[in-house]
Amino acid sequence: MSEEAIGGYLQLELPRAGAEYHRDALRFQSSRAAFLALLGAGRPSAVWMPWYICRSMLEPLVMAGIPVKRYELDERLRVKSAEPADGEWLLYVNYFGLCDNNVDDILDRFPRERVVIDNAQAFFAQPRECLATLYSPRKFVGVPDGGYLVTNKAISAPETVDSGSLDRCAHLLKRIAEDAESGYTDYAAAEESLKLQEPKRMSALTRRLLAGIDYDDVRARRVENFAFLHEKLQRHNRFSFKANPDAVPLCYPYLGAPAGMREELRAQRIYTPSYWPEVATTESMPDFERKVPGSTVFLPCDQRLSRAQLNMMVRSLLDRLA
């Protein structure tokens, strides 16, 4: 008997399968599920987490019953002060894909075998010599789910394969067949479906989609688009960052945006993410972290955008600043 069915109806036509970008990583249904698997294998006595982080990354710690300690960032998104004791880990986010230099600083200052680098916003950054590196491909390419974990710690791949990918594809298809607005509710539902999940293996569908992407093209377009935005806006931007020349950004973070700028862009059908609005109302939040969500516009610079679209965003922002 053939391992795969022969003949019959045709499947969705996809580019010829190549190799996934992180082909040697462990594959999960999401990066937070990968983090939960890591916590279960390592059982740290506590994990130091930045105050400025998505709430979803605290979820695995709650599920695993691991205490959380918090540390502050300076205005260049570097760790200000953290003192992980023996048995404790430290997690650092490679913010917006622009903080490779800060990752170097982390690995110089703290024991590498207890450092986790969260590259959810830095898909193309290479794994470092540390405890573990996490990736979330759907933040960079159009896939329904998926997460990668690179670690030297012995972790077995989950026996159960994620079966929810089909139900998370509606927004991806509607964005093509209809428009961005029609698929937003489906997008929100897809994100919600990944909450509070035990680790599962990445689905066959997500793996096949990830194997058909032209990663060189994605990388080149993001770098080019970011460089264009930075050339036009850097003199006004209050974010002080010096990106590694090889960095492939998630977005263009513009700190010091006028009040209501995100809403004005949305009225023009320019949709910008918010990283992360809940931070502003979190008790004991340091001042710098508290102000970032409300005073920053995170402009898209992804591989879909044309020069005309980039110019439209620049003009909108500069006109408001004027």
Secondary structure as UniProt FT lines:
FT   TURN            21..24
FT   STRAND          26..28
FT   HELIX           31..42
FT   STRAND          46..50
FT   HELIX           55..57
FT   HELIX           59..64
FT   STRAND          68..73
FT   TURN            75..76
FT   STRAND          79..81
FT   TURN            86..87
FT   STRAND          88..93
FT   HELIX           95..97
FT   HELIX           100..109
FT   HELIX           112..114
FT   STRAND          115..118
FT   TURN            120..121
FT   TURN            123..124
FT   STRAND          132..135
FT   HELIX           137..139
FT   STRAND          147..151
FT   HELIX           166..168
FT   HELIX           170..177
FT   HELIX           181..183
FT   HELIX           184..192
FT   TURN            193..196
FT   HELIX           204..210
FT   TURN            211..212
FT   HELIX           215..233
FT   TURN            234..236
FT   TURN            245..246
FT   STRAND          251..255
FT   TURN            259..260
FT   HELIX           261..267
FT   TURN            268..269
FT   HELIX           277..281
FT   TURN            283..284
FT   HELIX           287..295
FT   STRAND          296..300
FT   TURN            303..304
FT   HELIX           307..321
//
